[in-house]
Amino acid sequence: MKKPIARLVLALMVGVVSHTYANTTDITIKIQKGRFIPSQIEIPADVKVRLVIENLDDTPEEFESFDLNREVLINANSKASFYIGPLSPGRYKFEGEFSPETAQGVVVVK
C-alpha cells in the first residue's frame, strides 16, 4: 500500500475509534451504607453510557437489573464499570442483590 493511502486509511480508522469513544458518557454511582447514591440517574435516549459503580462499603454488593440485563459484582471498597445502551425512553430499575430493601435505583431515559 502506498504511503498516502496508508495514511488515509489510518486517519479514517482513528476517526472511527475517536468518534465511538467521544459519544460515550460516564456516570458514577456510589454504594454507601447499602444504598445507591444517586438512586436515580437520567440519560438521553439512544446514547451509550458507561456506568462506574464505586462501592464505599466494607462488604461486596451486586448491581442487578433485569430491565438492563446486567448483573455485576462490586467488591468491597472497589469499583466496577460496564456499558448500558443505547436505550429507548423509559424507566429501567436496578437494585443491590445483597441489600434489595435499601439499594434500589432507576435509570430514566428521556
N, C-alpha and C positions, 0 to 999 in steps of 0.2 A: 504494500500500500504506500502511495506517495505521501510525503510529509504533510502537504496542505490538507489532503483528505483525512489523514490520521488525526490531525489537529481538530478538524471539523467534527469528526466522529467523537473524539474525546470531549470536546466542548459541549456537544449535544448530550452525551452521557452524563456529564457533570451537571448540566442544566436540569435534566430529568431528576437526578438524585436530589439536588438542591430544592427543586420545586416540590418534591414529595415531602421532604422534611419541613419546608417552610410552611406548609399547610397543616402541620400538626401542632396542637396546643397541649401544654402540660398543665394539669390541675393536681394540686396536692390536697389530700385528705389525711388528717391525723386521727389516730386512735389514742384516746386518753381516758382513763378511768372507765373502760368498757363502752365508750361512745365514739361515734364518728364526728369529727369536727372539720368542716361544717357537715351537717347531716343532709343538707340539700345543696346540690350544685346545678347550675344552668349552663347548657351548652347549645350552640346553634345546630340546627338540623344539617345533615349531610357533611359533617366535619369529623375527621378522625381525631380522637383525643387520647392522650397518654395520661392515665391516672397513676399518680405516685401515692402509695399508701404508706404512711410513716407511723409505725407502732411505737408509741412512747411508753407503753405499759411493760411491766416485768413478766408478762405472760403472753403467749402467742395468741393470735386471732386469725380467723379465716374470713376473708371478704368473699361473700357468696351472693350470687344473683342469678336466679333462673331467668329473669327478664333480659339480662345482658349476656347470659350464657357464660358466666365466669365463676371460677372458684379458685382463689389464690390464698395460700398460707403466708402470713406475715409473722415471722419470728419475733420474739420479744426484743424490744429496743433495736429494731432494724426497719428497713424499707423494702418495698417490692413495687414494681411498676408493670403495667400492661396497657394495651390499647383497647379502646372501645370505639365503635362507629366505623363509618358514618351511620347515623341513626335517623329514623323518621321522627317527626314531632310526637311527643307523648311523655309519659312518666314511667321510669324504669326503677323498680325498687331494688335495694340491696340490704344485706344485714351481715352482722358478725355471727358466724355459726356457733362460736363458743359463748357469746353473750347476746342471744337473739332478742331478749327483753329490752335491752338498753341500746345495743349497737344496731340502729336502724337508720336507713337513709334512702334518698331518692335522687336520681338524675332526671332533671326536667329538660327536655329537648324542645326548643322553640324554632 
